């Protein structure tokens, strides 16, 4: 056997090894999910203690307790010790009750009248910036506070989908990602057919998987052909058109973009009304972000000249995985604030064991129970996350003119 044949055989054996390991890992992941979420292998959602429910509803714990004692609104679960808790569905019911019985105060924050759909693209050029963690927690916070939310997983790695219980390699089939709604051929589907419910009432998702890469491959070919017919409409308008078809059903769309400046990311930014850039305050990450901003500015300038919509309600930088005891990180945050001023969110997302441990089981802070951590660890992470999300909600409402 000559050397070329031996090399070819080795390559073939490596292929089989990789395929075999992929199948074995997939089977293990299926088994793990069945063990975690029996009997239907779907995620459920924990009960929320009375103080948590009051926080998301925007009332005091005492007021909510009095409502339950007077049997007003949905009745909570009550333990023998008298501890009260509500399901996420009951939070929705209670919000409707409060709205109907309030004297002009709004408890249901759905957009009305001329308030336009908010489309938030969460982006970064570098992986590990907390982009998906930020997207998931923001989408869930918006749902828990009464907004109608659509999360779009535009990252082929599909971590956002996995967090919400959709394993990309065996829960998301062919033509079941956003690619199905923006593809160029006659297999295109309405976006409404692809949207799935999550374990959070009020939060739907368009799941992702590796199929999304097809858009990155198809678009250069279509552009090279110069086709401006139905299948060849300018690529950056396709996502915006897809979202427009379901706009009446949602208040906010949150898009988890891939960690690269490809056609998917550019489409998301062109269809966005707001951009959130996550950045870890380390020199290498900030240098990477600098390159990203330079490339983004040049690309968007080109797209604008081609008719792209570049009008944003707001653009903000979010400092993620921040350790306030780390001197160099603190200096880097100060540097960013001096450069970008009010465009850096006031609240950073602190680095936390609670967030990291929750992620090990594809969960968020809103899904894990506080009792799984020391009180100080959980509370510190929760307060940081809520401060960030509350600041973002304020920007959303301000864009609506509230």
N, C-alpha and C positions, 0 to 999 in steps of 0.2 A: 504493500500500500504506500503510495507516494505521500509527500508531506501535505499537499493540498487536500487530498482525500481525508487524511487524518485530521486536519484542521476543520474540514467541513463536518466530520463526524462529531468532533468536540462541540462545535457550535450547535449541532442538532441536539446533542445530549443536554446542553445547557438550556435550550429552549424547553425541552421536556421537563427538566428539573424545575424551571420557573413556573411552567403551567401547572405541574403537579403540586407545587407549594401553594400556588394561588387557589387551587381547588380545595386543598386541605384547610387553608386559612378561612376560606369562605364557609366551609362546613362548620368549622369551630365557631365562627361568628354567629351563624344561624343557631347553633346549639346554645351559645351564651345568651342570645336574645330571648330564646324560649324559656330559659331558666330565670332571666330577670323579669320578664313581662308575661307570665303565663295567664290564661291559657291561649290567648290569641296573638301573642308576640307583639303587642302594641303597648306603647307607653301610656301610663295613666298619670294623674296629677294628684299630689298630696292635698290634704286639707290645710286651710290657712287659719291660723289662730286669730282670735278676735282683734287683737292689736294690729296684726298684719292686714286683715280685712278692712279695718277702719282706715289704715294708712292709704291703701289703694283706692278706697271710696272717697277719701277726702273729708272724713268726719272724725270726731273724737271717739275713743274707745268707750267712754261713758255713754255717749249718745247711742252708739250701736248696741251696747248692752241693754240700755233701756228699751230700745225697739224690740229686742228679742224677749225681754221680760213681759212686754205688752203684746207679744205675739203679732207684731207688725212686720210685714215683709217675710221672706223665707226664714224658716226656723232653723237655727244652727244645730249641729250635733253638740250634745252636752255630756261630758264625762261625769262619773259619780262624784268627782271632786268639784264639779261646777265649771270646768274649763269649756269654753265655747269655741267652735271652729266652723268655718264655712267652706264649701267646695267652690271651685272656680265658677261653676254654673250658677251657684247661689249668689256669688258676687255680682254677676250680670243681672240676676233677678232683683237683688237689693238696689242696684244702681237705677233700674227702671222704677222701682217703688219710690226711691228718693226723688227722682225727677218728677214723677207724677204728683207727689205730695209736697213739693217745695214751693216756696213763694218767689219764683223767678230765678232761683239759683240753678245753674246747670250742673247736673251730675253725669249726663251722657254727653261726651265731648265730640260727637259725630260732627263732621263739617256740614255746613248748611249754606244755602243760597249760592253766593259767588265764591265761596271758599274752595280753592282748587286742590286737587289731589297733590299731596306731598310725596315726592319720589326721592328717597335718600340713597345715594350711592356711597357705600363704605369701601374705601380704596387704600391700597398701599402697594408699593413696588416690591417690597421685601416680605417674605414669609416670616411668621413668628411675631408679628406686631400686635397681635390680639384682635385682628380684624373680624374673624368669625365669632369670637367670644363677644365682642362689642355688638355685632349685628344681632346675635341671638338674644342677648339680654335686653337690647333696645326694643326689639320686636315684641318680646314677652312682656316687658314693662308697659308698652303702649297698649297691649291687649288687656292686661290686668287693670289698667286705669281707664278702660272703657272705649278705646279706639278700635276701629275695624282695620285690621292689619293684614297685608300680604307680604310675606317674606319670599324673596327670589334668590335661589342658590345659583349663582352664575359661575361658581368656581368648579371646574371639572373634578377636583378632589372631593367635593360634596360633603365637607365636614358639617355645614349648617344642616343639611338633610339628615345626617346621622344623629346630630343632637336632637332632632325632632322625631327620631324613631324610624327614619327611612334609610335603610342600608343601601347605598347606591348600587352595589353589585348584584343584589337579588331582589330588591323592592322596587327599583325603578327600571322599567323595561324600555325597549326601543321606542323612540318617538314619544317619550313621557317626560322630557325635560323642556326647558324653555326653547331649546333648539327646534322642537316641533312647531312652535308658534312663529319662528323667525326664519325658518329655512327657505330656500329659494325654489324648491321644486313643488310638484303637485301633491306631496304628502303633508303639506303644511296643515296644522290643526288650529282651531280656535283656542285661545289661551284658557278659556273657561273650562275646557275639557281636561286640562292638565293639572289644574289647581286641586290640592288635597287639604283636608282638614288636619289640624294638629291636635295634640292633647290640651292645648290652651284654647278655651272658647274665645272667639273673636280673632284668632290668628290662623290664617291659611298659609300654605307654602307651595311654591313651584319647586319641586326637588331637582337635584342635578346629578350628573355622573359624567363619565368620560365622553359621552356622546356630544357634550357641549363643544369639544374640540373640533367637531365637524364644521362648525360655523367659522372657526379660524382657518380651516382649510378651504372651505367653499368660497369665502368672500374674495380672496385675491383672484381666484379663477373667474368669478362673475365680473369683478371690476376690470380684469384684463380683457374680457369679451366686449366690454363697453355696452352691455345690455341695459337699457333703461325701461324695459317693459315691466310687466307685473312682477315677474320673478327677479328682475334685476334692479328693483328700486334701491336708491342709495342706502347702503347698509345701516347707517346710523339712525335711520328713521324707523326701522323695523321693530325694534324693542318699544319705542314710544307708541307706535300704532297698536302693538299687542296689548300694552297696558291701558291704552285708551278704551279698548273694548270691554274692560272690566272696571273702569274707573268709578262707576256709580256704586259699586259694591264695597269700596274701601275709602278710608280716610288717609292712610299712609302706606306707602310701599317702601320696604327696606331691602336693598340689593347688596348681597355679599359678592363683591367682584373678585376675580382671580388676581393673584399677586404678580401681574404682568400687564404691560400696556399694549394689549392686543385688541382685536376687533370687538370682543365681548365687552371689555372694560370701556372702550371708547363709545360703544353703543349705550352702555349704562349711563355714562357721564352726559352724553348728548340728550338722553331722555330724562335726566334728573332735574329736580328743582332745587336740590341741595347736595353738597358733597361733604363727607366726613372723612378726613385723612387721619388714620391711626399711626402713631409713631412711638417707638420705644426710645427713651432718652439716653441712647448710647451713641458714641461718635460714629461708628460704622453705620448704624441705622439712619442717623441724620444725614450722613453723606449720601447714602442710598436714596433718601427722600429728596435730596437736592437734585440728583440726577433725574428722579421721577418727575419732579416739578418742571425741570427744564424741558424734558421730552413732552410732558403733558401740555405745556404752554405752546410749544411748536405745533404739536398735532392738532390741538383745539383751534389754533389760529387758522390752520389749513382747512379744518372741517367747517369753521365759521364762514370762510370764503366760499365754501361749496354749498352753503345754505343751512348748515347745522344750527340748532337752537342752543346758544350758550348762556341763556339768561338764568342765573341762579338766585334763589331767595337768600341763601347763605352758604358760606364755606367755612368750615372750622377744622382745626387740628386738635386731636385728642391724644394726650400723653397717656400711654398705657404701660402696665407692668412697672409702675413707678415705686421705687423704694426711697422714701423721704430721708432715711438714715444714710443713704449713699451720697457722699459729697459730690463726686463727678456728675451723677445724675441730676442732683439739685442745680448744679451749675449749668448743665445742658438745658434744663427746663427754663432757667432764668434767661439764658441766651435766646431760646425760642420765643419767649414772651417779649424780649426786647426787639426781636426781628418782626414777629407776626402780630404783636400787640393783642387787640381784642379778638383776633381770629383764632387764638388758642383758648380752648375752653378753660374756664376758671377752675373747674374740678378735674383732677387727674384720676385715672383708674389705678389704684394702688396694687402692687403685687401682693397676692394673697394665697395662703395655703388652701383656704376654703374654695377659691375658684379653681385652683389647680386640681385639688382632690375631686371636686365635683366633675371636672372634665374627664377624669379617668373612667367614669362610668357614663359618659356622654350626657351629662346633666348640667344644669345651670344652677345658680344660687336660688332661683325661684322654685326649683324643683326639689332640691335637697332640704331635709329638715334641719332646723337649727341645732337639734339635739345631737347631731352627728359630729359636731365640732365643739370646742370650748366656746363659751358665750362671747368672749372678747374677740376671738378670731373671726367668728361668723359676723358679728355685729360690725366690726371694722370693715370687712369686705362689703357687706350689704349697704352700709351707709355710704361708702365710696361709690358703689354702683348706682345707688339711687340718686346721689348728687349729680352724677354725670347724666343719667337719663332724664332727670327733672330739668336740667339745663337744656337738653336737646328738645324736650317737649315744649319748653318755653319758646324756643326758636320756631318750632312748628306752629304754635298758636299765634306767635307774632306775625308769621308769614300770612296767616289767615286774617290778620287785622284785629285780633282779640287783645 
